[in-house]
Amino acid sequence: MFTSMKQRKIIHVDMDAFFTSVEQMDRAELRGKPIAVGGSRERGVVAAASYEARKFGVHSAQPSSIAARKCPDLIFVKPRFDRYKEVSSQIMDIFKSFTDLVEPLSLDEAYLDVTYNKRELKSAIKIAMLLRKEIKEKVGLTASAGVSFNKFLAKTASDLHKPDGLSVILPDQAIDFMRKMEVKDFHGIGKRTAEKMNAEGIYTGEDLMGFSKLELMKKYGKAGKHFYHIVQADDQREVKANRIRKSIGAEQTFSKDLESKEEYVEELRDIFKVLMERLKKSGRKAKTLTLKIKYHNFIQRTRSQTLTNYTNDAAVLWEEVIHLLHTPNDPEKAVRLFGISLSNLDLVESDERGQLTIDF
């Protein structure tokens, strides 16, 4: 069971179909139509789908060719990440006008700890209402929000009434809510784990509650401990204003498969330029470099190299990219995607602040 001494007031805000909503906001001719950001009708992958497209079964990470078959009238739009970042910055500024404890998860979602807030409002529900209102008025987009006393429940709540919804899970509702929730809908439980649980007769939170922490750890390793605490509504993770970034990457899906060494190097050089710009902007250094290769038949392979020291030296990192391209050998099939990522980054620690209890 959760501990009231550590009870917080957490809001999870998730923008509704963010990339496509920005496109529809900026381009009147796209409003009300099924659109997909990313890829093209023939190639690539859908990065985001509008709600009009989702009705046809179009979703993110879906091959564009399949999306086009599902929705013949689907309009493909090239992504404009600079624009998305610009709009995201406006939204984050609204968040920070309420509290400094904002933990972005991506451009379009974030946790906010409003236990204490700059506007001295006692009700987290009222704050969530104001947040959504200000985003609509100042930015022009809709957002869904979830309010609860921990991160897991707040994120779960934000999904309950999308789009443009507000849901609340109060402390005295939490255990009953968790009992009824299907394990396949738990954040952090993937499809395979859910199938494994179902095979063992675990379908709901109530089924999961029948196991001790030790039993769940024996079944699912360290994740079992997390499952145990989550289902007991005992998620003690704090909202961290400065999340430690774990990796930096860039990738590109090509309109035509690459088949020669010259093409490999030319395209990798362009991807590497983007990567180095992002690394410079982050102010970080890295030890591990990974090259991702996706072939024309969608088979994906990765090759990694860990250096002796942290570095942000472009010459050193480019040398490793070329080394990985040829190791253990050159790509043996036509290439549809290359990606380069840097991980094992040098750490920048952030301050953490504890929170006290206030009534919702």
Secondary structure, 3 states (H helix, E strand, C coil): CCCHHHCCCEEEEEECCHHHHHHHHHCHHHCCCCEEECCCCCCCECCEECHHHHCCCCCCCCEHHHHHHHCCCCEEECCCHHHHHHHHHHHHHHHHCCCCCEEEEECCEEEEECCCCCCCCCCHHHHHHHHHHHHHHHCCCCEEEEEECCHHHHHHHHCCCCCCCEEECCHHHHHHHHHHCEHHHCCCCCHHHHHHHHHCCCCEHHHHCCCCHHHHHHHHCHHHHHHHHHHCCCCCCCCCCCCCCCEEEEEEEEEEEECCHHHHHHHHHHHHHHHHHHHHHHCCCEEEEEEEEEECCCCEEEEEEEEEEEECCHHHHHHHHHHHHCCCCCCCCCEEEEEEEEEEECCCCCCCCCCCCCCC
